[in-house]
Amino acid sequence: MTIRSLPDRKPFLTAAFALVTLAALAAAAISAEPRAKDLFGARKLPAVAPAQSFGFYSKGCFTGGVALPMDGPNWEVMRPSRNRRWGHPAMIALIEKLARDARADGWPGLLIGDVSQPRGGPMMTGHASHQIGLDADIWLTPMPRRPLTFAERETMSATLMVDEKTHLVKEALWTPAHTRLLKRAASYAEVERILVNPGIKKKLCDTVTGDRSWLRKIRPFWGHDYHFHMRIGCQPGSPDCKAQEATPDDDGCGKPLAWWFTEEPWRPNKNPDAPKARDLMTMATLPRECQAVLAAPDAPSLEAVTYQSGGAAAVAAAKQEPTEPAETISSGNAVLPAAASAFAPTPKIGIPLPRPRPGN
Ligand SMILES: [Zn+2]
């Protein structure tokens, strides 16, 4: 029905105007509440406190973050301007360990994508998760022989490993070294999941012989065709960290994988312009402790919180810890030295949580 067909337009217009006004008021009320991604995205340094994750991978924050150094013997940080090379000390230690082990396996070195923001929380762009310092993206492109300049790290493209039409791995690009890298990452006790494109999962299902137990941790997901996503479990000292449900015990190569090669998962998003969760989250959405995490004082300097193997930075940061914010934030758990928490086995806790499909 159009306005013109109405016998009397006035009541309709008045009602329409009232509706518009109401909508505007509601929008103003929402926008008056600062968005968590703006607040967390603005923090340049971590909160000085023992390392602790609050909430869930896609709804939370963390304290005691340390930075992965921009360069190591076996890795380089990509997209440095994003300032997302922060993580729980256990995560940063594990990235360094993977870089070392992968080198020994024949992978030239790791190109590191996003880990977390200094205090975690939702991000301005990309990623629903990566909010509690326990997720890291690692490129499927090996580190080049010569060091990358800052500009190259900002602009160099990763290699698309999967054909976008067939969702199968590009045979010319996949190598046994890629398989070894994923196997090595999955071998660590603290790694609970590795997210890869379904085509990559299928490639592994079709080709891995001998020990296939590690395939359990390799989980198919949208995207993840330039990089893989390594997720570790909640670490000791984080009682308010919500664990993800355990992966099923089988290799995941059967029915659930077959679903990815049907039409259903690839149907166009019916509502592509709908705001994403990270665009709507306010501080009220996040765990209560994240307010204190956001308000806690900055680490004294970038150097003090840049990870050095063995956890020196984390220890230095913990020593500087002012008592008051730590009391507000922590739940009475002692600081664990990074080295101790980095490789401790994580318990399997099965808490079912919704896993929404990402918008892109
Ligand atoms: Zn990721």
Residues whose N, C-alpha, C, O or C-beta is under 5 A from the ligand:
A	BS01	ZN	D137 H229
